[in-house]
Each structure stands twice: as C-alpha cells, then as structure tokens.
Amino acid sequence: MDLSQMQNVYAMGSGLQQFSSSYRGNAFDTVELPATVSSIYMRNSSWNSLEFWSTGAITSTQVALTDSQGNAIIDETTGTQATIQKNTTTITKLSTIPSTVTKLELLGSTGRYECSKDLVFEWIQSIITNSPDGEAALANYDLTMDDIKWDNSTCESLITFDQLALLAKLNGLADETDPAQKAAKRRKLRGYIVLRSQPGNLTME
C-alpha cells in the first residue's frame, strides 16, 4: 500500500501518541486524531481539516437479554433473566489542537501551506491559554520547520509582528552566551515570512 495516497485518517479514540505522514507526503482531506497525541510529524503534506477528539470515561451498565420475540432469555444457572455488560464512552470534538501536543515537525513543503501556519498559531494560543505560565510555557514546546514560506502567494492572511514574537519563544531559551545553543535554536525554524503591515510596525521579510 502506498501510504502517500492516503487522504483520510480517522484515529479518534485510538490512544495514538504519535502521528506521522508518509515520508513522501500526503494531500490529506480529513485527519481526526485523539487528544492523546503528543507529537505530530508532517513532511511535504497539507490538509483541509485536522481535528482532535477527547475520549471520556467508560461507563458500564447491565443490559437484560431478550430473544427475537422480545421474551426474556433465562440464565439456566441462576434461573433469572440473563444480562450482559455494556460499556459505553463519549468522544468529544475539541475546538483546537490540545496543549498536550508538545512537539510539531512540519518539514519540507508542509511549511508552504497556510494550514501549517494556522496549526502553529492555534497550538501557540492553546499553550498560552491552558498553562498557568502563559507565554513563558512556550519554551517547553518544540517546533521544527525547515522550509517556511508564509507570504502573499501562499497565505490569505499574514502573521503579525506580535505573532512572530510568540513564534520565537518556542524551542527553549537559548543561552545567549553560548553560540552553539543559539545556532541550534535558530536551525529549528528556517524559511521566509512576510509580516502583516501594522501601525507602528515595519513590514518585514
């Protein structure tokens, strides 16, 4: 099977912890992942819909058994109506990527699609919203992109200077006195970004 031809993934409720595209890449239509996922790897890939689903607690009930005529089925051992245990759970669609995702790798041409930009900033907002440390928590999350191209030719909306500042807070706090640490952090994010022009801010590339 050629995994690069896969267009739809329905993995909600699976307990999956890591999700990867094929190495050659995928043009996904729909990807539905469980909230248990902690890392996402996409290479040369795009998607129309990427959703996350949370699985609730399992509840158990005893269901009385009847035959096709509606008559009670009797347990010969106890002389009472037989029952079977029924387990149920609820699966709820989340409004955004969960902050429990700690690592994103969006490599190759993935960074040339607007869906990559939208995913990254939904993720950043989720982290800030759900952490008591706010923006400081971004340093504990890992984003790698080696070919970003967010400009007017790939995106309907450009990012702002403030969003760029949040992007820079990911991938740990490099020791400014250690050239190796600074270089390693810089290599995590490579590419080309055009910023939305705002009052008081320069348009940057």
Helices and strands as residue ranges (DSSP letters): G 3-5, E 8-10, E 18-20, E 27-34, E 39-43, E 46-55, E 59-64, E 83-88, E 91-93, E 103-107, G 108-112, H 114-130, G 134-140, E 142-150, H 161-167, H 179-188, E 189-193
